[in-house]
Amino acid sequence: MRIGLIGVQNSGKTTIFNALTGLEAEVTSYSSQKIEPNMGVVQVEDGRVNNLSQMYNPKKTIFATIEYIDFVGLTNNKDNNDAFGGSGMGLIKTADALALVVRNFDDPTSGDKPEPVLEIESIESDMIISDLIIAEKRLEKVELSKKRGIKEASLIIEEKALYKIITHLEDSSPIRTLELANDEEKAVRGFQFITQKPLMIILNSDEDNFGGNESVINELKKRYKIIEFAGNFEMELNKLDQEEAKEFMQDLNIKESARDRLTKFSYELLGYCSFFTVGEDEVRAWTITSGNDAVEAAGKIHSDLARGFIRAECFSYGDLIECGNEKNVRENGLFRLEGKKYIVQDGDILNIRFSV
């Protein structure tokens, strides 16, 4: 999973990145020379993986991971018609979701008061403009191809989708709120429009106002998935040992780290779940989209398993824990053979039978 962190300069975006990754990226405004994003990979902590590892004692234990990409801070440069078109933003199209970090503390450099709602509206407007530029340029090429006599069915579908997208964007609406037919969505998938990606808001508050922003949060909840962090506080926690960090978290009534909270939030936003593979060699967590079938899950492990899929041997993590071991799972009739159309459930343990 890839999560792209975006936000204006001085929003505390890199502070959030450090809190999530435990890294120490420089927490200052990006200079004009710096265009490359900060990147960090974190392990998705899952107690189920720890328990399975204890039961099977494998040679390797592999957790799911999330890659965070901290993009260059956005500026309020009105001369730039495409704030998301620079070379430093090239990776943004590869992100599975975007996390918009919004300042909710006084700007130490200017003393400006935070205006999170206006800040979000401004950035989303920039994202819409960026997608509109891409869609209009592509539509011009499609229409030119038609004038040259190219009238393939796929081109007609793409044209129809682009007209829908442009109309929607001109109404100041992100593409994620537009319903496209399956063939239309497939026709424009390669463009990886920014406003088509799932978007979450990280309200970055300071210690003094953290937990006291219900009115702002409730207003934003009407349109966005939103979570509140005390970014600087969370970053400083990484420098403390576990017991000290726990005490400070209790002071702000924070029960889980920023990393754990955003992980759960991201899985919910993207509709992801986990299944597991187990054995003496390896215990591993795999991330899939809820609703994926057994063949799609097999493909996550290896394309050959999907191509030569026969059956999935399946039992649930909960049943394994309740029964104590695989032998008891089988004896209690809880071990199953599932076919291609089986919808994999969160916590399923799979072994794929295949032949290539």
C-alpha positions in Angstrom: 0.0 0.0 0.0 1.3 3.5 -0.9 0.0 6.6 0.8 1.0 10.0 -0.5 1.3 12.8 2.0 0.4 16.2 0.5 -0.1 19.7 1.9 1.0 23.3 1.8 4.3 24.4 3.1 4.5 24.7 6.9 1.4 22.4 7.3 3.5 20.0 9.4 3.4 17.4 6.6 7.0 16.2 7.1 6.5 16.2 10.8 3.6 13.7 10.3 5.8 11.7 7.9 8.5 11.4 10.7 5.9 10.5 13.3 4.6 7.7 11.0 7.9 6.3 9.9 10.3 7.0 12.8 12.6 8.7 10.3 14.2 12.1 10.8 13.5 13.9 7.5 14.4 17.6 7.8 11.4 19.5 9.2 11.6 22.8 7.3 10.0 24.3 4.2 11.3 22.6 1.1 13.8 24.8 -0.7 13.3 25.6 -4.3 16.0 23.1 -5.2 14.4 20.1 -3.4 11.8 18.4 -5.5 12.3 14.8 -4.6 9.9 13.4 -1.9 10.9 11.7 1.3 10.0 8.0 1.3 9.6 5.5 4.2 8.3 2.0 4.5 6.6 0.9 7.8 5.5 -2.5 9.0 1.8 -3.0 9.6 1.6 -4.2 13.2 -0.8 -7.1 13.4 -1.1 -9.2 16.5 -2.5 -12.1 14.5 0.8 -12.4 12.6 2.7 -12.5 15.9 0.5 -15.3 17.2 0.7 -17.3 14.0 4.5 -16.9 14.1 4.6 -18.3 17.6 2.4 -21.3 16.6 4.3 -22.2 13.4 7.8 -21.1 14.4 8.7 -20.2 10.8 12.1 -19.3 9.3 10.6 -15.9 8.3 7.8 -13.8 9.5 6.6 -11.1 7.0 4.2 -8.4 7.9 2.2 -6.3 5.5 3.8 -2.9 4.8 2.7 0.7 4.0 5.0 3.0 2.0 4.6 6.7 2.9 5.6 9.3 0.3 6.1 12.9 1.6 5.7 15.1 -1.4 7.1 18.6 -1.8 5.1 21.2 0.0 2.5 23.0 -2.2 2.7 26.8 -2.6 0.1 29.4 -3.2 1.7 30.4 -6.5 -1.2 31.6 -8.6 1.0 31.8 -11.7 1.2 28.0 -11.7 -1.9 26.6 -13.3 -1.0 23.0 -12.5 0.4 22.7 -8.9 0.5 18.9 -9.2 2.2 18.8 -12.6 5.8 19.4 -11.5 8.6 16.8 -11.6 8.5 16.4 -7.9 5.0 15.1 -8.1 5.6 12.3 -10.6 5.2 9.6 -8.0 1.8 10.9 -6.9 0.0 8.9 -9.5 1.4 5.7 -8.1 -0.2 6.3 -4.7 -3.1 4.1 -3.7 -4.5 7.0 -1.6 -3.7 10.6 -0.7 -3.5 12.0 2.8 -3.9 15.7 2.9 -2.2 17.2 5.9 -3.9 20.4 7.0 -2.5 23.0 9.4 -4.5 23.5 12.6 -1.9 25.5 14.6 -0.6 29.1 14.4 2.1 29.4 11.6 5.3 30.0 13.5 6.9 31.8 10.5 4.0 34.3 9.9 1.7 34.1 12.9 -1.2 33.3 10.6 -4.2 31.6 12.2 -5.2 28.2 10.8 -8.0 28.0 8.3 -8.3 24.2 7.6 -11.6 24.3 5.6 -10.3 27.0 3.2 -7.0 25.3 2.9 -8.7 22.0 1.9 -10.9 23.8 -0.6 -7.9 25.5 -2.2 -5.9 22.3 -2.6 -8.8 20.3 -3.9 -9.4 23.1 -6.4 -5.8 22.7 -7.6 -6.2 19.0 -7.9 -9.4 19.4 -10.0 -7.6 21.9 -12.3 -4.7 19.4 -12.7 -7.1 16.6 -13.7 -9.0 18.9 -16.0 -5.9 19.8 -17.9 -5.1 16.1 -18.4 -8.6 15.2 -19.5 -9.0 18.1 -21.9 -5.6 17.4 -23.6 -6.5 13.8 -24.0 -9.9 14.6 -25.4 -8.3 16.8 -28.0 -6.2 13.8 -29.1 -9.2 11.5 -29.2 -11.2 14.0 -31.3 -8.2 14.4 -33.7 -8.0 10.6 -34.1 -11.7 10.5 -35.0 -11.2 13.2 -37.6 -8.5 11.0 -39.1 -11.0 8.2 -39.5 -10.1 6.2 -36.4 -13.4 5.1 -34.8 -12.5 2.1 -32.7 -15.0 1.0 -30.1 -12.4 1.6 -27.3 -11.9 5.2 -28.5 -15.6 5.9 -28.5 -15.8 4.6 -24.9 -12.9 6.7 -23.8 -14.4 9.8 -25.4 -17.6 9.2 -23.6 -15.8 8.8 -20.3 -13.7 11.9 -20.8 -16.8 14.1 -21.5 -18.3 12.8 -18.3 -15.1 13.5 -16.4 -14.7 17.0 -17.8 -18.3 18.0 -17.1 -17.9 16.7 -13.5 -14.6 18.5 -12.9 -16.0 21.8 -14.3 -18.7 21.5 -11.7 -15.8 21.6 -9.1 -16.4 18.0 -8.2 -13.6 15.4 -7.8 -13.7 12.3 -10.0 -14.0 10.0 -7.0 -17.6 11.2 -6.7 -18.4 10.3 -10.3 -19.9 7.0 -11.3 -18.4 5.5 -14.4 -19.4 2.3 -16.1 -16.9 -0.5 -15.9 -15.7 -0.1 -19.5 -15.4 3.7 -19.1 -13.4 3.4 -15.9 -11.1 0.9 -17.6 -10.6 3.2 -20.6 -9.3 6.1 -18.4 -7.5 4.0 -15.7 -4.1 4.7 -17.2 -4.3 8.4 -16.6 -4.4 7.9 -12.8 -6.3 11.1 -12.1 -5.5 12.6 -8.8 -9.1 13.4 -7.7 -10.0 9.8 -8.5 -7.9 8.5 -5.7 -9.3 8.0 -2.2 -8.6 11.1 -0.1 -8.2 11.4 3.7 -7.7 14.5 5.7 -5.1 14.6 8.5 -5.9 17.6 10.8 -2.6 18.5 12.3 -3.2 20.2 15.6 -0.9 21.3 18.3 -0.9 19.9 21.9 -3.0 22.8 23.2 -6.0 22.4 20.9 -5.7 18.6 20.1 -9.1 16.9 20.9 -11.0 20.2 21.0 -11.8 20.7 17.4 -15.2 18.9 17.2 -16.9 21.7 15.2 -14.2 21.7 12.4 -14.0 17.9 12.3 -17.8 17.5 12.1 -18.0 20.1 9.3 -15.2 18.3 7.3 -16.7 14.8 8.0 -19.6 15.7 5.7 -17.3 15.4 2.7 -14.1 13.7 3.8 -12.7 10.9 5.9 -10.7 12.8 8.6 -8.4 11.9 11.5 -6.7 14.3 13.9 -3.0 14.1 15.0 -0.9 16.2 17.2 2.0 15.9 14.7 4.9 17.5 16.6 3.9 15.6 19.8 3.7 12.3 17.9 7.1 12.9 16.3 8.7 13.5 19.7 7.2 10.3 21.0 9.5 8.4 18.7 12.5 9.6 20.7 11.1 8.1 24.0 11.1 4.6 25.2 7.9 2.6 25.3 6.9 3.3 28.9 7.7 7.1 28.7 5.7 7.4 25.4 2.8 5.6 27.0 2.6 8.1 29.9 2.7 11.1 27.6 0.0 9.6 25.3 -2.2 9.2 28.3 -1.9 12.9 29.0 -3.6 13.6 25.7 -5.9 10.6 25.9 -4.2 9.0 22.9 -4.6 5.2 23.0 -2.6 4.3 19.9 0.4 5.7 18.0 -0.2 7.8 14.9 1.1 4.9 12.8 -1.4 2.4 14.2 -4.3 4.8 13.9 -3.5 5.8 10.4 -3.0 2.2 9.3 -6.5 1.3 10.5 -7.9 4.4 8.9 -6.2 3.7 5.6 -7.4 0.1 5.5 -11.0 1.4 6.2 -10.7 4.1 3.5 -9.4 1.7 0.9 -11.6 -1.2 1.9 -8.6 -3.4 2.5 -8.4 -6.6 4.5 -5.7 -9.2 5.3 -5.3 -12.9 4.7 -2.4 -15.1 5.8 -0.2 -17.9 4.5 1.5 -20.1 7.1 4.1 -22.9 7.3 7.5 -23.9 8.6 9.2 -21.7 6.0 7.2 -18.5 6.3 4.2 -16.8 8.0 3.0 -13.9 6.0 0.3 -11.3 5.9 -1.2 -10.3 2.5 -3.3 -7.2 1.8 -6.2 -7.4 -0.6 -9.4 -5.4 -1.3 -12.4 -6.6 0.5 -14.6 -8.5 -1.9 -11.6 -10.1 -3.8 -12.1 -13.8 -4.7 -9.7 -16.7 -4.1 -8.1 -16.3 -7.6 -7.3 -12.6 -7.0 -5.9 -13.5 -3.6 -3.8 -16.3 -5.2 -2.5 -13.7 -7.7 -1.3 -11.5 -4.8 1.0 -14.4 -3.8 2.2 -15.2 -7.3 0.7 -14.9 -10.8 1.3 -18.7 -11.4 -1.0 -19.5 -8.5 -3.8 -17.5 -10.1 -3.2 -18.8 -13.6 -3.2 -22.5 -12.5 -5.7 -22.1 -9.6 -7.5 -25.4 -8.6 -8.7 -24.9 -5.1 -8.0 -22.9 -2.0 -7.5 -24.8 1.3 -9.0 -22.4 3.8 -9.6 -22.0 7.5 -10.0 -18.8 9.6 -7.5 -17.4 12.1 -10.3 -17.2 14.7 -11.1 -20.9 14.4 -7.4 -21.8 14.6 -7.0 -19.8 17.8 -10.1 -21.4 19.3 -9.1 -24.9 18.3 -5.4 -24.5 19.2 -3.9 -26.1 16.1 -4.6 -27.2 12.5 -5.3 -30.8 13.5 -8.2 -29.7 15.7 -9.5 -27.4 13.0 -9.8 -30.3 10.7 -11.3 -32.6 13.3 -14.0 -30.0 14.1 -15.0 -29.7 10.4 -13.7 -26.2 10.1 -11.1 -26.8 7.3 -12.6 -26.0 3.9 -11.8 -26.4 0.2 -13.0 -23.3 -1.7 -13.3 -22.6 -5.4 -12.5 -19.7 -7.7 -15.5 -17.6 -6.7 -15.0 -17.8 -3.0 -14.8 -14.3 -1.4 -11.8 -14.2 0.8 -12.6 -12.9 4.3 -10.4 -10.9 6.7 -8.3 -13.3 8.8 -8.6 -16.3 6.3 -5.6 -18.6 6.2 -5.1 -19.9 2.7 -3.0 -22.6 0.9 -3.5 -22.5 -2.9 -3.6 -25.7 -4.8 -2.5 -25.0 -8.4 -1.2 -26.6 -11.6 0.7 -24.8 -14.3 
